[in-house]
Amino acid sequence: MDNSKATFSPTRLLLCDESETSLYEKEVDLLSSLDEEYIKSLLDRERHDFSQISSDDWIKEARLDAIQYILNKRDLLGFTSQTAYLSVIYLDRFLSRRSIDEEKYWAVRLLSMACLSLAAKMEECTVPALPEFCVEEYSFESSVIQRMELLVLNTLEWKMGSLTPFAFTQFFLTKFCQSSLQRNAMSTIVEVILGSLKDVEIMCYRSSVIAASATLVALDPRLTRDALEHKISLLSSSDVLKIVRKFMGFRIISLIFL
């Protein structure tokens, strides 16, 4: 076996000669290029297929209640942020396609249970039994939740593989933040993204744009329009950032920050 190939790592740069340093830099460039290619493939798959949700006050209130239920249950059941966000995507896509009568407020809660259950089946290794999705004031039989799950699946045409902002956060964090600060920044970005769920206007943006905007806000909550445009322009050489910039603006930053 040929053991002559060098193994490169950042710490070895202190010891390696100039030729090895050059090879390491080329390796880093290659990894960065592959990373961008992967993100570009995600952008090509990015689905954004729900229109505006009803502006009725009661549906807005019911939606907020449903999201709070999802976030609370996420904590209780130990689900990931990805699962919670995906369930809200299902919720909004459903509400943009079907109307619910005002007197059937309970139906939105049943819908939120079905969406969370479906998202858990997509993302979690272990999915609790359906009764665990119930709460004291809304306790539905498992068969009722299953029927709602089927209605959601049919309404969404069984297209359940929606991308969330969490598919893009590490990429944008790497682009916008020094490596030494990334670990602490990620938890703040997750908080910003989950906090933005309640604003239905934000949900009308692409997940990649929400991820980029949330990253910028988390890293610098004092961003102004000029500072934002300058920050993005410095990175415009990236093909991926050019694509995201096309759909991005100060409006989305303002919505997330406020």
Order of alpha helices (4+ residues) and beta strands (2+ residues): alpha-alpha-alpha-alpha-alpha-alpha-alpha-alpha-alpha-alpha-alpha
